Amino acid sequence: MAAPLDPALLPDTAALEEDDVRVGGVSLRALAEEFGTPVFVYDEATLRARARAARAAFDEGVAYASKAFLCGAMARLAVDEGLDLDVATGGELDLALRAGVPASRLVLHGNNKSPAELERAIAVGVRRVVVDGFDEIARLADLVPPRGVDVLLRVTPGVEAHTHEFVRTGQEDSKFGVSISTGDAARAWRALTDIPGVRLRGLHCHIGSQIFEFDGYRAALEVVGSFLAGRDLDELCVGGGLGVAYVSDERAPAIAEWGAAIRAGAHAAGIAAATRLTAEPGRAIVAQAGLTLYRAGTRKVTSARTYLAVDGGMSDNPRPVLYGSGYEAFDVARPREERPQALRLVGKHCESGDVIVDEAWLPDATGVGDLVATPVTGAYGYAMASTYNRVPRPPVVFVADGRARPVVRRETFDDLARLEVEP
Ligand SMILES: Cc1ncc(COP(=O)(O)O)c(C=O)c1O
């Protein structure tokens, strides 16, 4: 028998009532009525608190990794809270610019930036281009404008972060960055400093995502520290990667602890105190601020288990399918009840693998017609959403101070049909 939902998994402002849950002072039941389901709900207070914590934990130049969740409202909120924005593609760059983010607050990433992406980023004047490899250096050489361009060099320190293989990036065998141990980083350094107008401001080193222990960061800082000996740099960005708790028995370090560990690790590795230590967290800013509301539509009992199917699924949350990620679920109208019923919470897609929560513990009474929510879906949910089976993507609603504000509307069949080329 599972206990009632652990409120620590909910946004900071969540209040559990007898037959409802309020977030940002807004009833989730009322939100589902007004916007329909599925719907992504974000608590602005939690987003702002995490953004401020990140800003406080590092030096000037901390960026929000927009790949975790990007829309105009989120881009503006991050910048409003003093964070820059890490964009990893021309599409993310375009959205940030359309949202009114000044180019001077943008950092461009990507392991295969096209000439067009680089050209636009440089033309608008992004704060940093994070150079990922030799082909990019060659492309960059042709694009440097008279005013020059500031870059970071992304290095791989040869460190294995304790996390899922698909989100590990610091090891030697990675598509990202240039290896320190093979001498590629030193060669890339020389190549960059040989290009007139390229100002190499620092190094970038992102070892992976959903990381709970700091040993990997410490080991990476040691390697980077040795590489930096005798080289003078303005900035060292440790990337993102701080883990978050998705289920009741997980505990994740706070952003402040992460910052303190990075500072201590940099000091221990002999990295000059004058080097600005920056980071670009994504998940740690947005994951817990968000949740998804679904309506349960069918229930099926087999000899093995009971399935409860909701009106979304792998199209709005592909993480369980991609990484085997675990989530919790709760019944919005029965948030304080014990959850003795184990159900497989599935979506509406034509895939047996379309599972949202493999073993969702819910109250006995939960069934068809009920509003079921999954907490901690703020990161890599909407951002990775697809239209598989032509299921339109859900809307995104921000809540704060008792008010709900739609920031992305629900996709429609017309939106989907718009891409068709008529014969
Ligand atoms: C270069 C880089 N920076 C930052 C991040 C953000 O990571 P997280 O959301 O785990 O903080 C990622 C994630 O893939 C990344 O590749």
The ligand as a Gaussian input file, in Angstrom:
#p B3LYP/6-31G(d) Opt

LIG

0 1
 C       25.324000      21.346000     -23.047000
 C       24.194000      21.144000     -22.118000
 N       24.000000      22.068000     -21.146000
 C       22.981000      21.955000     -20.281000
 C       22.102000      20.901000     -20.341000
 C       20.980000      20.842000     -19.365000
 O       21.030000      19.705000     -18.612000
 P       20.021000      19.504000     -17.401000
 O       18.657000      19.721000     -17.907000
 O       20.281000      18.125000     -16.970000
 O       20.404000      20.504000     -16.352000
 C       22.281000      19.912000     -21.317000
 C       21.352000      18.779000     -21.394000
 O       21.362000      17.944000     -22.227000
 C       23.355000      20.053000     -22.239000
 O       23.562000      19.154000     -23.198000

